[in-house]
């Protein structure tokens, strides 16, 4: 099965494609752009398909990073996935962007406990803790909203902090969630859902207007 992943939760948006055959996950192509709202999703998808030497019809599953992060970017990705599934009944997965970041740090070879931090606006941050081992990674501190003071306290205690907004802290390590990490995680998942069930990870009550019904992608 060919899996396409979208990761639009930060200013660095990306698309990746992988093939899973006999339990082996192989990344075929990955493209990214930094530009926030100006990044054209369809253009990134077409570039990833071209790099992977695939046609859109060969994609059997779409995995989307559901944040936390840019609500606008995540919503745009979800709307695209909803339209795609409406047209083709493709399989869909929603994957935590914080989990993707943890997997990226794990791929770098780091082991032990780390923190993932993402700007939540309103002088708050999303914070989650992970334990990285030779066997993979696991969440050891549930994602929650917190203050800058808590993040600074963890850094002062020599804890490692990663994330797209970690540069706001003296010893934070900037890392953007990548579609390649999303697609690798998707290779081991089978908890497919209807695209209408996709929702951004957002720990506050929202006042956003509900998105219009998905439209067909031709």
Order of alpha helices (4+ residues) and beta strands (2+ residues): beta-beta-beta-alpha-beta-alpha-beta-alpha-beta-beta-beta-alpha-beta-beta-alpha
